[in-house]
Amino acid sequence: MKLKDKVSIVTGSASGFGKGIAELFAKEGSKVIIADINETLGKDIANQINNSGGKARFIKTDVSQRESMKNLIDNTNDIFGCLDILVSNAGWSYSNKPSTEVTEQDLDKLFNINIKSLFFGTIFAVDLMRRNSRGGVLINIASTAAVRPRPNLTWYNATKGAAVTITKSLAVELAGEGIRVCAINPVIGETGMLETFMGMPDTPENREKFMQTIPIGRFSKPSDIANAALFLAQDESNFLTGVCLEVDGGRCV
């Protein structure tokens, strides 16, 4: 088991990429906190992991709120006694549309969920990692939007570009303390946000338009992102920090 006895938090893990990451981490021996705003789905995922022989707990979390994130980290410490890995996966986007039509309300929501969550997660997770003197790993789920942005998602692209810069800067800042910071840049994936990113109905014809931009010829899957997260989280990757790994089927080449 590659994460035996590790304690991990995966935000936004009631569905999509986060669910895939949480399930794989548990399979590899990690004790996993399912952190999500959706209580029903989050509890279901935790129960499924526990029923399969893993160890998981659900903590309802709004990643855009300081006290909710503090509560997440504090409760993780109370439940499992430490924190080794924080995967900041929770994210949001408005539907694909002209950038001049995005509302200020949507902009605020976008930055609160996609960027302020990283701020809160870093503050509280790093504090706990320092107190426990175990080092740790922060993995931010960014996007190929940070590297090769699509039109009509400009402000979303901006948050993912910021996530990549935050990752690289923190990696240098925290390296001397044994805390690694990496990111994953998924290409458009088979998740509940697929139609949001396409900005059109999810039909075979519309999917094909987007698949044609991915050399391998398919969307990313939760298992693709989970495998990349496992690679970055495991001890064998302890010389990797500041890495922003494209998991994109060749989209950014």
C-alpha positions in Angstrom: 0.0 0.0 0.0 1.5 3.3 -1.1 -0.2 5.5 1.5 -0.3 3.1 4.4 -1.1 5.0 7.7 -1.2 8.4 6.0 -4.0 10.8 6.8 -5.5 12.7 3.8 -8.2 15.2 3.2 -9.8 15.5 -0.2 -12.1 18.5 -0.7 -15.0 18.2 -3.2 -14.8 14.4 -2.8 -18.5 13.6 -2.9 -18.3 13.3 -6.7 -16.1 13.6 -9.8 -12.3 13.8 -9.6 -12.4 14.2 -5.8 -14.4 11.0 -5.3 -12.0 9.1 -7.5 -9.0 10.4 -5.5 -10.6 9.6 -2.2 -11.4 6.1 -3.2 -7.9 5.3 -4.5 -6.2 6.9 -1.5 -8.3 4.7 0.8 -7.5 1.6 -1.3 -3.8 2.4 -0.9 -4.1 2.6 2.9 -4.8 6.2 3.7 -7.3 7.3 6.3 -9.4 9.7 4.3 -11.6 12.7 5.2 -14.3 13.3 2.7 -14.8 17.0 2.7 -17.7 18.3 0.7 -20.7 20.7 1.0 -23.0 17.9 -0.2 -23.8 16.0 3.0 -25.8 13.2 1.5 -23.3 12.2 -1.2 -20.4 12.8 1.1 -21.7 10.4 3.7 -22.5 7.9 1.1 -18.9 7.9 -0.2 -17.5 7.6 3.3 -19.8 4.7 4.0 -18.8 3.0 0.8 -15.1 3.2 1.6 -15.7 1.9 5.1 -17.8 -1.0 3.9 -15.0 -1.9 1.4 -12.5 -2.2 4.3 -11.0 1.3 4.1 -11.2 4.1 6.7 -13.1 7.3 6.0 -15.0 10.0 7.7 -17.2 12.8 6.3 -16.9 16.4 7.4 -19.3 18.9 5.8 -17.2 21.7 4.4 -17.7 25.0 2.6 -14.2 25.6 1.2 -15.0 29.3 0.6 -15.5 29.9 4.3 -12.6 30.4 6.8 -14.3 28.8 9.8 -15.5 25.9 7.8 -12.0 25.2 6.6 -10.5 25.6 10.1 -13.1 23.2 11.4 -12.1 20.7 8.7 -8.5 20.7 9.7 -9.1 20.7 13.4 -11.6 17.9 13.2 -9.2 15.9 11.1 -6.6 16.2 13.8 -9.2 15.2 16.4 -10.3 12.1 14.5 -7.0 10.8 13.0 -4.4 12.6 15.0 -2.5 14.3 12.2 -2.6 15.3 8.5 -0.2 14.2 5.8 -1.9 15.1 2.6 -4.4 17.8 1.6 -5.9 17.5 -1.9 -7.6 20.8 -2.7 -10.0 19.6 -5.4 -13.2 21.5 -4.8 -13.9 24.0 -7.5 -16.6 25.8 -9.4 -17.2 27.5 -12.8 -19.9 29.5 -14.5 -21.1 28.1 -17.8 -19.0 28.7 -20.9 -20.1 32.1 -22.2 -18.6 35.5 -23.4 -16.4 36.9 -20.6 -18.1 40.3 -20.7 -21.4 38.6 -19.7 -20.1 37.1 -16.4 -21.6 38.8 -13.4 -19.7 40.3 -10.5 -21.5 37.8 -8.2 -20.3 34.9 -10.3 -16.7 36.4 -10.2 -16.8 36.6 -6.4 -18.1 33.1 -6.1 -15.4 31.8 -8.5 -12.5 33.3 -6.6 -13.9 32.4 -3.2 -14.2 28.7 -4.1 -11.2 28.3 -6.4 -8.7 30.6 -4.8 -9.7 31.6 -1.3 -10.1 27.9 -0.5 -6.4 27.4 -1.3 -5.5 30.3 1.0 -7.5 28.8 3.9 -6.4 25.3 3.2 -2.7 26.3 3.2 -3.0 28.4 6.4 -4.6 25.7 8.5 -3.1 22.6 7.0 0.5 23.9 7.1 0.0 25.0 10.7 -1.1 21.4 11.6 1.8 19.8 9.6 4.3 22.1 11.4 2.9 21.2 14.8 3.0 17.5 14.1 6.5 17.7 12.6 5.6 15.1 9.9 6.0 17.2 6.9 3.3 16.7 4.3 2.0 17.2 0.8 -0.4 19.8 -0.6 -1.9 18.9 -4.0 -3.9 21.5 -5.8 -6.2 20.4 -8.6 -5.8 23.2 -11.2 -6.5 22.8 -14.9 -5.2 22.8 -18.4 -7.1 26.1 -18.5 -4.0 27.5 -16.7 -1.7 26.4 -19.5 -3.8 26.4 -22.7 -7.0 28.4 -21.9 -10.2 28.0 -23.8 -12.2 31.1 -24.8 -15.3 32.1 -22.9 -13.9 30.8 -19.6 -11.5 33.7 -19.0 -12.2 34.3 -15.4 -12.2 30.6 -14.6 -8.9 30.3 -16.5 -7.6 33.1 -14.3 -8.3 31.2 -11.1 -6.5 28.1 -12.4 -3.5 30.2 -13.5 -3.4 31.6 -10.0 -3.6 28.1 -8.5 -0.5 27.1 -10.6 1.4 30.2 -9.4 0.4 29.6 -5.8 1.6 26.0 -6.1 5.1 26.9 -7.4 5.6 29.8 -4.9 4.5 27.7 -1.9 6.7 24.8 -3.1 9.8 27.0 -2.8 8.6 28.6 0.4 7.8 25.4 2.3 10.5 23.0 0.9 12.8 23.5 3.8 10.1 22.3 6.2 9.5 19.0 4.4 6.2 20.2 3.0 5.8 19.5 -0.8 3.4 21.4 -2.9 2.3 20.1 -6.4 -0.6 20.6 -8.8 -2.5 18.5 -11.3 -3.8 20.1 -14.5 -6.7 17.9 -15.8 -8.1 18.4 -19.3 -11.9 18.6 -19.6 -13.3 15.5 -17.9 -16.2 13.1 -17.6 -17.7 14.7 -14.5 -20.8 16.7 -13.5 -19.1 19.9 -14.8 -18.7 18.6 -18.3 -21.7 20.5 -19.7 -20.7 23.7 -17.8 -17.3 23.7 -19.5 -18.7 22.9 -23.0 -21.3 25.6 -22.7 -23.7 23.4 -24.7 -25.8 20.3 -24.2 -23.9 17.1 -23.5 -24.6 15.2 -26.7 -22.3 12.8 -28.6 -21.9 15.4 -31.4 -20.9 18.2 -29.0 -18.5 15.9 -27.1 -16.8 15.0 -30.4 -16.0 18.7 -31.0 -14.0 18.9 -27.7 -12.5 15.4 -28.0 -10.9 16.5 -31.3 -8.7 18.9 -29.4 -7.3 16.1 -27.2 -4.7 14.0 -29.2 -5.4 10.8 -27.2 -9.1 11.2 -28.2 -11.0 11.1 -25.0 -11.9 13.2 -21.9 -10.1 12.7 -18.7 -11.6 10.3 -16.1 -11.6 10.4 -12.3 -9.2 7.5 -12.3 -6.7 9.4 -14.4 -6.6 12.2 -11.9 -6.6 9.9 -9.0 -3.6 8.0 -10.3 -1.7 11.2 -10.8 -2.6 12.4 -7.3 -1.4 9.0 -5.9 1.9 9.4 -7.7 2.5 12.9 -6.3 1.4 12.0 -2.8 3.4 8.8 -2.2 6.8 8.9 -0.4 8.6 7.7 -3.5 7.9 11.1 -5.0 9.6 13.0 -2.1 11.9 14.9 -4.4 9.1 16.3 -6.4 7.8 19.7 -5.5 6.5 22.6 -7.5 5.4 20.1 -10.2 2.3 21.1 -12.1 1.4 17.9 -14.0 -0.7 18.0 -17.1 -3.1 15.0 -17.2 -4.5 15.9 -20.5 -4.1 13.3 -23.2 -1.7 15.7 -25.0 -3.9 18.7 -25.0 -1.2 21.1 -23.9 1.6 19.8 -26.1 
